[in-house]
Amino acid sequence: MNREALHDLINRIPEDDLAAAQRYPEYLATSPAYRAAMSAPPDDEPVTARDSEAIEKAAGEIRTGKWFRTTPYSTNSACYEVPDTARRLGRGAT
């Protein structure tokens, strides 16, 4: 079978059956990772008070835009200190 034959077959499907006919080709065209995620069992662990606090904190940060702010380079640069020898040689961290 080729695409043209498949298109001909689809064109012969009655209008009332199109929704049913759509399901399998959509399944085939969807990524395996998406199919696995959609078929995974639901999370059955109870939401703890700590979970609720973290969810609310994250939602608040997203609402206020805090989640999208970045830390200035000067604050982070001490974490990535380049040794003096590498700096003199014009290289990055070794």
C-alpha angles and dihedrals in degrees: 000000000000132000093267092054090047091051090051090051092049091050089058094056112108115248092244091059099047095098091055092044091052096061101071098046089048089052091051092047095050121092119258090237091056091047091050092050093048093048096046116113115259118264104267099183114113118249108249127212088254090053091050091050092050092048092050092046092051092046090051092050091051092047093051095041092241090122090063097050118105131214114251116256092242090061093052100037094084089062090059101042112169113222114248092241092055091045092053090050092049094245131128124239114321 
